[in-house]
Each structure stands twice: as C-alpha cells, then as structure tokens.
C-alpha cells in the first residue's frame, strides 16, 4: 500500500474516533430535583397528639357524669375505651404493613372488599368524618371563649378560628408545621395545668375513684355502654 493510501486511512480512522468520542466529551445537563414537601418527626408527633387529644376530652365528661355517678365506673370507661382504641391502632398497623400504600381506610377497604366500598368510606370521611370534629372543636372554642371573656358570638368565634387555622396551613409547609407544633404544645400545657390544679385545688365534694359497692351494676348498665360508644367515637375522631 502506498504512503498516500496509508495517510488517508489514518486520517479517516482519526475522524471516526473523534466522531465517536465527541458525545462523551459533551457535558450532560442534570435536572435539579424539586424540593420535597415533607414534615419532620416533631411535627408528625404533634399532628398525632393533636388528633388524639381533641374536643371530646373537654366536652363529653359532663354528659357522662349525668348518668354515671361512680368515679370508678368513669375511670373504667376511659380504660376500656383506651384498650379498644389500642386494638384498633394495632389492627391499622398490621393492615398498613400488609397493604403499604397511602390512602388509609380507603386503600384498605378497596383492596380487601371493593373499590366502591373504599370510595364510600373516603367520601364519608371527607364530608363528615373529618369536617364534623373540626366544627365541634370550633364550637367548643367559641362557647368556652364567650363564657370566660364574655366577648363575641360563639358561632362567629367558631368561624373565625376555623378560617384562622386554615390561613396558617394554606401558607408554606414550614409555617403550617410551626403553627401545629406551637398549638399542640399550648394544648399540652393547658392539660398539664388542669391536672396540676386537681392536686392543689380543694374539692367541693368527696370524689373517690376506688371500687365501691354498686360499681359493677354501673359498669354493666346501658348508660355505661352508651358512654363507651361515645368514647370510642371520640378516641377515633378527636
């Protein structure tokens, strides 16, 4: 082969090599990932605590003592309701581990029974199950605020507190998380103050939570069953 042919062959090989290596030398554009909208551990705990400690703790006791006059029966009402709530939480935990997908009871009922059942459960929860406790909490706030300070209408105060909380949560996630943490802390401090007052404020009448004669009849009465059902609803929805 002549020198000219070898030179042309070498140039052709270099051109093909450069053409093959050119895409590797070009910079690859990396798309920046959008920030994730997540909450921290403290905020998650605050949401759970705020959902469990709800309006029922502050409003339902008066209805219970109207029919149940035993301190031990009232204490057992909370104990039995707590055990039932714990069993429900364990069942939900097992279902979540077996069916790991967001959606809660909508996902569970859709997978176990039928999507129509899950849709109905989600619809009822969205329209009644979550809206009714919010309205009840706002009504309790308006009633107590008017009773303590004597200012404003309970209904208007209920509207104001619902929209105020909504405005906080409509902002960015950090503002909503901070508001949730502070409001939960205030709730816990108020409950702690009420518990502490029970030890230092003298009682107006003798109250005993020890078992006494007639407590078995109170626990097996219809009033206890009705109060336990209400307690189960409060444990679930608060």
Beta strands, then each sheet from edge to edge (+ up, - down):
end
